[in-house]
Amino acid sequence: MTNTSGEYTEEHLVGHAIVWGEGWMSLGGDEEVASVVEGLDLSGRTILDIGSGLGGPAIALAANHDAGKIVSIDIQVEQVERSRQLAAKRGASDRIIFQLVEPGPFPFADASFDVVFSICVFVQIPNKPSLFADIFRVLRPGGTLTARDWLRGDDGPLSTEMSTFMEGAGLTYNWATPDETRDALKQAGFTDIVIRDRRLWLLGHLRADIERLEAGSVRDRLIQAFDEEAAEGWLGAWRLMEVMADRGEICAVQLRATKPT
């Protein structure tokens, strides 16, 4: 895999876009962004998007949900650059700032945002209490945290499948359980905390992806971009995720919490 400025290699960046579509490093696309922000009025709101990825989520917030200003941050320069390029291509650059940041506290003043949004990023951040405390800090009173993330079903030993998956992915995972996540959100000061497990949704998407990775245009494009061994590697990773999701070892959840007024 070609090295980049962070953990995500060129194969990660290109491969995810092949599997999930241009601009995406997480499953669900525009529909999942809509589900994560369901019930929130984003019109004219100032939003912090934690984890630009390839730009898809921030662009969806701007294009489909009338968000006012979006500051989308990432710690890897390649993702920020690709996100900027896609936003320009989609005509969304006027409302989105893609900003490269260092790991750690956010470089923003207290009470800067109406909404903090994120998809599949918290799982890679080690100190959840510090993360949620800093999100609480940058939210305005009455503001909302809304996100989708990966959690572990329990805090027991890692299974063989989980260890194999993590080793093959080559990425850092800092797993938390639903109870640990709820406790960290409460500790930060959040109220109205909701953690919604979407196991059946996840399994349906994983199984549809596996079919496309076994044969068809997605597999063909992975082979064309890399080689057949790489395509088999992607398929193997998805099969491991299906096993873990089916038995509840990993969970795709939606988080929602409020900073009191």
C-alpha positions in Angstrom: 0.0 0.0 0.0 1.2 3.5 -0.8 2.1 5.5 2.3 0.3 8.8 2.9 0.5 11.4 5.6 -1.5 9.3 8.1 -2.8 5.8 8.7 -5.1 5.7 5.7 -3.2 4.5 2.6 -4.0 5.3 -1.0 -5.6 1.8 -1.2 -7.9 2.8 1.7 -8.9 6.1 0.1 -9.4 4.7 -3.4 -10.9 1.4 -2.3 -13.6 2.9 -0.1 -14.7 5.2 -2.8 -15.0 2.2 -5.2 -17.1 0.2 -2.7 -19.2 3.0 -1.2 -19.2 5.7 -3.9 -17.3 8.9 -4.7 -16.8 10.9 -1.5 -17.5 8.1 1.0 -15.4 6.2 3.5 -18.5 4.8 5.4 -21.5 2.9 4.3 -25.0 4.3 3.9 -24.2 7.5 1.8 -26.6 10.4 1.7 -29.4 8.3 3.2 -27.4 7.6 6.3 -26.5 11.2 6.7 -30.2 12.0 6.5 -30.9 9.4 9.2 -28.2 10.7 11.5 -29.7 14.3 11.4 -33.3 13.2 11.2 -35.5 15.6 13.2 -32.9 18.4 13.4 -33.4 21.7 11.7 -30.0 22.5 10.2 -31.2 25.5 8.2 -28.6 28.2 8.6 -26.9 26.3 11.4 -23.1 26.2 12.0 -21.9 22.6 12.0 -18.6 21.0 13.0 -18.1 17.8 11.0 -15.4 15.7 12.8 -13.6 13.6 10.2 -13.8 14.9 6.6 -13.2 11.5 5.1 -13.5 12.0 1.4 -16.0 14.8 1.7 -19.3 13.0 1.2 -21.0 13.6 4.5 -20.2 17.4 4.7 -21.3 17.8 1.1 -24.6 15.9 1.8 -25.2 18.2 4.8 -24.8 21.3 2.6 -26.7 20.0 -0.4 -29.6 18.1 1.1 -30.1 19.8 4.6 -29.6 23.5 4.0 -26.8 23.7 6.6 -25.4 27.2 6.9 -21.7 26.9 7.5 -19.9 23.6 7.9 -16.4 23.3 9.2 -15.1 19.8 8.3 -11.9 18.7 10.0 -9.5 15.9 9.5 -5.9 15.0 10.6 -4.8 13.6 7.2 -3.9 16.0 4.4 -4.9 13.7 1.6 -8.5 13.5 2.9 -8.8 17.2 3.2 -7.4 17.8 -0.3 -9.7 15.2 -1.8 -12.7 16.6 0.1 -12.0 20.2 -1.2 -11.7 18.9 -4.8 -15.0 17.0 -4.5 -16.8 20.0 -2.9 -15.6 22.2 -5.8 -16.8 19.7 -8.3 -20.2 19.5 -6.6 -20.6 23.3 -6.2 -20.6 23.1 -2.4 -17.4 25.0 -1.6 -19.1 28.2 -0.6 -20.6 26.7 2.6 -17.9 24.2 3.6 -14.4 24.8 5.1 -12.3 21.7 5.0 -9.6 22.2 7.6 -6.5 20.2 8.5 -6.0 19.9 12.3 -3.7 18.2 14.7 -4.9 15.3 16.9 -6.1 16.6 20.3 -8.3 19.5 21.4 -10.3 21.3 18.7 -8.8 24.6 17.6 -12.1 26.4 18.1 -13.4 28.8 20.7 -16.0 27.8 23.2 -19.7 27.7 22.0 -18.7 28.0 18.3 -21.2 25.5 16.8 -24.9 24.7 16.8 -24.4 21.0 15.9 -21.4 18.6 16.0 -21.7 15.8 13.5 -19.6 12.8 12.8 -19.6 9.5 11.0 -17.4 6.5 12.0 -14.6 8.6 13.6 -14.9 8.3 17.3 -13.9 4.6 17.2 -10.4 5.7 16.3 -10.0 8.3 19.0 -8.5 6.8 22.2 -9.7 9.1 25.0 -13.5 9.2 24.8 -14.1 11.4 27.9 -11.7 14.0 26.6 -13.3 13.9 23.1 -16.8 14.3 24.4 -15.7 17.1 26.9 -14.2 19.0 24.0 -17.3 18.5 21.8 -19.4 19.8 24.7 -17.1 22.8 25.0 -17.4 23.9 21.4 -21.2 23.4 21.3 -23.4 26.3 22.0 -25.9 25.9 24.9 -28.8 23.9 23.5 -26.6 22.4 20.8 -26.7 18.9 19.6 -24.2 16.1 19.1 -25.3 13.7 16.4 -23.2 10.9 15.0 -22.9 7.4 13.8 -20.1 5.2 15.2 -18.8 1.7 15.7 -19.0 0.2 19.2 -18.1 -3.1 20.7 -21.0 -5.2 22.0 -19.1 -5.9 25.3 -15.7 -5.4 26.9 -14.6 -9.1 26.7 -11.5 -10.4 25.0 -11.2 -9.8 21.2 -12.3 -12.7 19.1 -10.0 -14.2 16.5 -12.1 -12.6 13.8 -11.8 -9.2 15.4 -8.0 -9.5 15.8 -7.7 -10.7 12.2 -9.8 -7.8 10.9 -7.9 -5.2 12.8 -4.5 -6.5 11.7 -5.7 -6.6 8.1 -7.1 -3.1 8.2 -3.9 -1.6 9.4 -5.8 1.0 11.3 -5.9 2.0 15.0 -9.2 1.1 16.7 -10.1 2.3 20.2 -13.3 0.4 20.9 -15.8 1.4 23.5 -19.0 -0.3 24.6 -22.4 1.4 24.6 -22.3 1.7 28.4 -18.8 3.2 28.3 -20.0 5.7 25.7 -23.0 6.7 27.6 -21.0 7.2 30.8 -18.4 9.4 28.9 -21.2 11.5 27.4 -22.8 12.0 30.9 -19.4 12.8 32.4 -19.0 15.5 29.8 -22.3 17.1 30.8 -24.6 15.9 28.0 -28.3 15.2 28.6 -31.0 13.5 26.5 -28.5 10.8 25.5 -29.7 8.2 22.9 -27.6 5.3 21.6 -29.5 3.5 18.9 -28.2 0.1 17.7 -28.8 -0.5 14.0 -27.7 -4.1 13.7 -30.2 -5.2 11.1 -29.5 -2.2 9.0 -25.8 -2.9 9.2 -26.1 -6.6 8.3 -28.3 -5.7 5.3 -25.7 -3.3 4.0 -22.7 -5.6 4.6 -24.4 -8.5 2.8 -25.3 -6.3 -0.2 -21.6 -5.2 -0.2 -20.4 -8.7 -0.1 -22.4 -9.7 -3.1 -20.9 -6.8 -5.0 -17.4 -7.7 -3.8 -17.8 -11.3 -4.9 -18.6 -10.5 -8.5 -19.5 -7.6 -10.7 -18.4 -4.0 -11.3 -17.1 -3.3 -7.8 -14.9 -6.3 -7.8 -13.7 -5.5 -11.3 -12.9 -1.9 -10.4 -10.9 -3.0 -7.3 -8.9 -5.5 -9.5 -8.3 -2.7 -12.0 -7.2 -0.2 -9.4 -5.0 -2.7 -7.5 -5.0 -6.4 -8.2 -7.0 -9.6 -7.6 -5.3 -10.2 -4.2 -6.4 -6.8 -3.0 -10.0 -7.4 -4.1 -9.9 -10.7 -2.2 -8.6 -8.8 0.8 -11.5 -6.3 0.7 -14.0 -9.2 0.4 -12.4 -11.0 3.3 -12.6 -7.9 5.5 -16.3 -7.6 4.8 -17.0 -11.2 5.6 -15.3 -10.8 8.9 -17.4 -7.7 9.6 -20.5 -9.6 8.8 -19.6 -12.4 11.3 -18.8 -9.9 14.0 -22.0 -7.9 13.4 -24.2 -11.0 13.2 -23.1 -12.1 16.7 -23.2 -8.5 18.1 -19.4 -8.1 18.7 -19.5 -4.9 16.7 -22.4 -2.5 16.5 -23.2 0.4 14.2 -25.0 2.9 16.4 -26.4 6.4 16.1 -25.6 8.7 18.9 -27.6 11.8 19.9 -27.0 14.1 22.9 -27.8 17.6 24.0 -25.8 20.4 25.7 -28.2 21.9 28.2 -29.2 25.5 27.9 
